[in-house]
Amino acid sequence: QVQLVESGGGLVQPGGSLRLSCAASRSIFSFDAMGWFRQAPGKQREQVATSSYSGHTNYADSVKGRFTISFDSAKNIVYLQMVSLKPEDTAVYYCSLRSEISYLWEYWGQGTRVTVSS
């Protein structure tokens, strides 16, 4: 088991930036991949960004060029740097780890809310 705790959300104006952090309770190297997801009000949860440990990343089309996923393996922290934020980025953001056994996103944090509004 692993616990994930997100932080860094908040209220930001359009065009602003935020960096989300996800702290894991143990080494993230025992998992297949890491990712960030989000769920906007009234919508289904969607994948935002994923990364393998080799650095292979994937981004949703809506965030390409604006969001960057990264990690600090020494601290067991996964980051999501977000710039040029838009009102449509408003959502609760969740980090997740993918099991190397099932290849499913089995481990989730509690989420951190991001609101983009003037």
Secondary structure as UniProt FT lines:
FT   STRAND          4..7
FT   STRAND          10..12
FT   TURN            14..15
FT   STRAND          18..24
FT   HELIX           28..30
FT   STRAND          33..39
FT   TURN            41..42
FT   STRAND          46..51
FT   TURN            53..54
FT   STRAND          57..59
FT   TURN            61..66
FT   STRAND          67..72
FT   TURN            73..76
FT   STRAND          77..82
FT   HELIX           87..89
FT   STRAND          91..98
FT   TURN            100..102
FT   STRAND          105..108
FT   STRAND          112..116
//
